[in-house]
Amino acid sequence: MLRITCLFIFLLFARAGFAAADTTAVPVKKGVKADTAKIVKVPAVVKADTSAVSIRRFNDAAIKKYAAQPEFKYNEVKTGGLSWWTRFWIWFWAWFQSLFSKNKTEISGFAVFMKYFFIMTGVAALVFLILKLSGINMLQLFRKKPYSAISYSEAVENIHEIDFEAEIENAVAVKNYRLAVRLLYLRSLKQLSDAGLINWQINKTNTTYVTELTDATQREAFRRLTLQFEYVWYGDFVINGDIFKKINTLFSNFKSKAE
């Protein structure tokens, strides 16, 4: 207990000694001048700039000069050099595109009518073009032209009992070219049968006769004649005198080579 009391008293006096003011004098070096700078006071309010301002203005003459040059006309559509026909189609396609625009909130009845009118017209033109290129007579699609009566009966077609030259001549005379092509084909069958190249039977198909031919060149030629005949007869293809002459030439060439 006595030791603790002595230690406490020692620490108390030691702290008091360190807390005493430091009275040590600091030596001043020779040659060092004292700071004599003055303190500049800044005014509380900043003064406005009162210097003269030179106002620069645009040159109106220069602006007009540049505005007159086409290189600086960015908001104008250049139409110079376009013909009235080209300008018409530019307007037409712009108008046509507006019919299909989805940004419109209200479309007039006339615009809707014109939209579907152009669609139907385009489809009709496409169908007409296909039929025209195929050589199909559009009038014959909806009505059949009655053929002129001749002495030949289509119900009885025994190729060995038909006078082909006379019947073909009669069919051509009344412009029944469709029947004339059929007779040309039956005459070719009779010629091949007489030559022993096919075995003709009234219930056989045309494809059977084609396969019975052993000569490759002759078989290919007869296959083409068969296609011509079936296209005209079963396809109800209406032919005129010029087309018949071409078909008749094909059959005549085949007949001369088969003899």
C-alpha positions as CSV (number, residue, x, y, z in Angstrom):
1,M,0.0,0.0,0.0
2,L,2.8,2.4,0.9
3,R,4.5,1.6,-2.5
4,I,1.5,2.4,-4.5
5,T,1.0,5.7,-2.6
6,C,4.7,6.7,-3.3
7,L,4.4,5.8,-7.0
8,F,1.2,7.9,-7.3
9,I,2.9,11.0,-5.7
10,F,6.0,10.6,-8.1
11,L,3.8,10.5,-11.2
12,L,1.9,13.5,-10.0
13,F,5.0,15.6,-9.6
14,A,6.5,14.4,-12.9
15,R,3.4,15.4,-14.9
16,A,3.5,18.9,-13.3
17,G,7.1,19.3,-14.3
18,F,6.4,18.5,-18.0
19,A,3.4,20.8,-18.1
20,A,5.5,23.8,-17.1
21,A,5.9,26.4,-19.9
22,D,8.9,26.1,-22.3
23,T,10.9,29.2,-21.8
24,T,13.8,28.3,-24.0
25,A,14.8,31.2,-26.3
26,V,15.0,30.6,-30.0
27,P,18.0,32.2,-31.6
28,V,17.2,34.4,-34.6
29,K,19.5,33.9,-37.7
30,K,21.2,36.9,-39.0
31,G,20.4,38.1,-42.6
32,V,16.8,37.0,-42.6
33,K,14.5,40.0,-43.1
34,A,11.1,40.3,-41.6
35,D,8.0,39.8,-43.8
36,T,6.9,43.3,-44.8
37,A,4.2,42.3,-47.5
38,K,1.1,44.3,-47.3
39,I,-2.3,42.6,-47.2
40,V,-4.5,43.6,-50.2
41,K,-8.1,43.9,-49.3
42,V,-10.6,42.6,-52.0
43,P,-13.7,44.7,-52.4
44,A,-16.9,43.1,-51.2
45,V,-18.7,43.7,-54.6
46,V,-17.3,42.8,-58.1
47,K,-17.6,45.7,-60.5
48,A,-19.3,45.2,-63.9
49,D,-17.3,45.2,-67.1
50,T,-17.8,48.6,-68.6
51,S,-15.5,48.2,-71.6
52,A,-17.0,49.0,-75.1
53,V,-18.4,45.9,-77.0
54,S,-18.2,45.7,-80.8
55,I,-21.3,44.1,-82.2
56,R,-20.8,42.0,-85.4
57,R,-23.7,41.5,-87.7
58,F,-24.3,39.0,-90.6
59,N,-23.7,40.2,-94.1
60,D,-27.1,40.1,-95.8
61,A,-25.6,40.2,-99.2
62,A,-23.4,37.2,-98.5
63,I,-26.4,35.2,-97.1
64,K,-28.5,35.9,-100.2
65,K,-25.6,34.8,-102.4
66,Y,-25.2,31.5,-100.6
67,A,-29.0,30.9,-100.4
68,A,-29.2,31.3,-104.2
69,Q,-26.7,28.4,-104.7
70,P,-28.3,25.0,-105.2
71,E,-25.6,23.3,-103.1
72,F,-27.1,25.0,-100.0
73,K,-30.7,24.1,-100.7
74,Y,-31.1,21.1,-98.4
75,N,-34.9,21.1,-98.0
76,E,-35.8,21.2,-101.7
77,V,-36.3,18.1,-103.9
78,K,-34.3,18.4,-107.1
79,T,-36.6,17.6,-110.0
80,G,-34.6,19.2,-112.8
81,G,-34.0,17.0,-115.7
82,L,-36.9,14.6,-114.9
83,S,-39.6,14.3,-117.6
84,W,-43.3,14.7,-116.8
85,W,-43.7,11.0,-117.3
86,T,-41.1,10.2,-114.6
87,R,-42.6,12.8,-112.3
88,F,-46.0,11.3,-112.8
89,W,-44.8,7.8,-111.7
90,I,-42.9,9.3,-108.7
91,W,-46.2,10.8,-107.6
92,F,-48.2,7.7,-108.5
93,W,-46.0,5.3,-106.5
94,A,-45.9,7.7,-103.5
95,W,-49.7,7.8,-103.6
96,F,-50.0,4.1,-104.0
97,Q,-47.7,3.5,-101.1
98,S,-49.8,5.8,-98.9
99,L,-52.8,3.4,-99.5
100,F,-50.9,0.7,-97.6
101,S,-49.5,2.9,-94.9
102,K,-50.2,1.7,-91.4
103,N,-49.6,5.1,-89.8
104,K,-52.9,6.5,-90.9
105,T,-55.6,6.7,-88.2
106,E,-58.4,7.1,-90.7
107,I,-58.6,5.8,-94.3
108,S,-61.3,6.9,-96.7
109,G,-63.6,4.5,-98.4
110,F,-62.2,5.5,-101.8
111,A,-58.7,4.7,-100.7
112,V,-59.8,1.2,-99.5
113,F,-61.5,0.6,-102.8
114,M,-58.5,1.7,-104.8
115,K,-56.3,-0.6,-102.7
116,Y,-58.2,-3.7,-103.5
117,F,-58.9,-2.6,-107.0
118,F,-55.1,-2.5,-107.7
119,I,-54.7,-5.9,-106.0
120,M,-57.4,-7.6,-108.1
121,T,-56.1,-5.9,-111.3
122,G,-52.6,-7.2,-110.6
123,V,-53.9,-10.7,-110.0
124,A,-56.0,-10.6,-113.2
125,A,-53.1,-9.3,-115.2
126,L,-50.9,-12.1,-113.9
127,V,-53.5,-14.8,-114.8
128,F,-53.9,-13.3,-118.3
129,L,-50.2,-13.3,-118.9
130,I,-49.9,-16.9,-117.9
131,L,-52.8,-18.0,-120.1
132,K,-51.4,-15.9,-123.0
133,L,-47.9,-17.4,-122.7
134,S,-49.5,-20.9,-122.6
135,G,-51.5,-20.3,-125.8
136,I,-54.8,-20.9,-124.1
137,N,-57.8,-19.1,-125.6
138,M,-59.6,-17.5,-122.6
139,L,-63.0,-17.5,-124.4
140,Q,-62.8,-21.3,-124.6
141,L,-62.4,-21.7,-120.9
142,F,-66.0,-21.0,-120.2
143,R,-67.7,-22.2,-123.4
144,K,-67.1,-24.9,-125.9
145,K,-67.2,-24.2,-129.6
146,P,-69.4,-26.8,-131.3
147,Y,-67.4,-28.7,-133.9
148,S,-68.8,-29.1,-137.4
149,A,-70.2,-32.5,-138.1
150,I,-68.2,-34.8,-140.3
151,S,-68.6,-38.4,-141.5
152,Y,-66.0,-39.7,-139.1
153,S,-67.4,-41.3,-135.9
154,E,-65.2,-41.0,-132.8
155,A,-67.0,-43.8,-131.1
156,V,-65.6,-46.4,-133.5
157,E,-61.8,-46.2,-133.7
158,N,-60.6,-49.3,-135.4
159,I,-57.4,-47.9,-137.0
160,H,-57.6,-50.6,-139.7
161,E,-61.0,-49.5,-140.9
162,I,-60.4,-45.7,-141.1
163,D,-59.6,-43.9,-144.4
164,F,-57.1,-41.5,-142.7
165,E,-56.3,-39.4,-145.7
166,A,-59.9,-38.6,-146.5
167,E,-60.9,-38.1,-142.8
168,I,-58.0,-35.8,-142.2
169,E,-58.8,-33.8,-145.3
170,N,-62.4,-33.4,-144.2
171,A,-61.5,-32.3,-140.7
172,V,-59.1,-29.7,-142.0
173,A,-61.7,-28.5,-144.5
174,V,-64.2,-27.6,-141.7
175,K,-61.3,-26.3,-139.5
176,N,-61.7,-29.0,-136.9
177,Y,-57.9,-29.0,-136.3
178,R,-58.3,-30.8,-132.9
179,L,-59.9,-33.8,-134.6
180,A,-57.3,-33.7,-137.4
181,V,-54.5,-34.0,-134.8
182,R,-56.2,-37.0,-133.3
183,L,-56.5,-38.7,-136.8
184,L,-52.8,-37.9,-137.4
185,Y,-51.9,-39.7,-134.2
186,L,-54.1,-42.7,-135.0
187,R,-52.5,-42.9,-138.4
188,S,-49.1,-43.1,-136.8
189,L,-50.3,-46.0,-134.6
190,K,-51.5,-47.8,-137.7
191,Q,-48.2,-47.3,-139.4
192,L,-46.3,-48.7,-136.4
193,S,-48.7,-51.6,-136.1
194,D,-48.4,-52.4,-139.8
195,A,-44.6,-52.4,-139.5
196,G,-44.8,-54.8,-136.5
197,L,-43.2,-52.3,-134.1
198,I,-46.2,-52.2,-131.7
199,N,-49.0,-54.6,-131.0
200,W,-52.1,-52.4,-131.3
201,Q,-55.1,-53.1,-129.1
202,I,-58.1,-50.8,-128.7
203,N,-57.8,-50.9,-124.9
204,K,-54.1,-50.1,-124.6
205,T,-52.8,-46.8,-123.5
206,N,-50.6,-44.4,-125.4
207,T,-47.8,-44.9,-122.8
208,T,-47.8,-48.6,-123.5
209,Y,-47.2,-48.0,-127.2
210,V,-44.3,-45.8,-126.4
211,T,-42.6,-48.4,-124.3
212,E,-43.1,-51.1,-126.9
213,L,-40.8,-49.3,-129.4
214,T,-37.3,-50.8,-129.1
215,D,-35.4,-48.1,-131.1
216,A,-34.5,-45.3,-128.7
217,T,-34.6,-42.5,-131.4
218,Q,-37.9,-43.6,-132.7
219,R,-39.3,-44.1,-129.2
220,E,-38.3,-40.5,-128.2
221,A,-39.8,-39.1,-131.4
222,F,-43.1,-40.9,-130.9
223,R,-43.2,-39.9,-127.2
224,R,-43.1,-36.2,-128.3
225,L,-45.9,-36.8,-130.8
226,T,-47.9,-38.4,-128.0
227,L,-47.4,-35.4,-125.8
228,Q,-48.6,-33.1,-128.6
229,F,-51.7,-35.2,-129.2
230,E,-52.7,-35.5,-125.5
231,Y,-52.1,-31.8,-125.0
232,V,-54.5,-30.9,-127.9
233,W,-57.1,-33.7,-127.4
234,Y,-57.3,-34.3,-123.7
235,G,-56.2,-30.8,-122.7
236,D,-58.9,-29.3,-125.0
237,F,-56.3,-26.9,-126.4
238,V,-57.8,-24.9,-129.2
239,I,-55.4,-24.6,-132.2
240,N,-55.6,-22.5,-135.4
241,G,-54.4,-23.2,-138.9
242,D,-50.8,-22.1,-138.3
243,I,-50.4,-24.2,-135.2
244,F,-51.9,-27.2,-137.0
245,K,-49.4,-26.8,-139.9
246,K,-46.5,-27.1,-137.4
247,I,-48.0,-30.2,-135.7
248,N,-48.8,-31.8,-139.1
249,T,-45.1,-31.3,-140.1
250,L,-44.0,-33.2,-137.0
251,F,-46.3,-36.1,-137.8
252,S,-45.3,-36.1,-141.5
253,N,-41.6,-36.2,-140.6
254,F,-42.2,-39.1,-138.3
255,K,-44.2,-40.9,-141.0
256,S,-41.5,-40.6,-143.6
257,K,-38.8,-41.8,-141.2
258,A,-40.9,-44.8,-140.1
259,E,-41.5,-46.0,-143.6
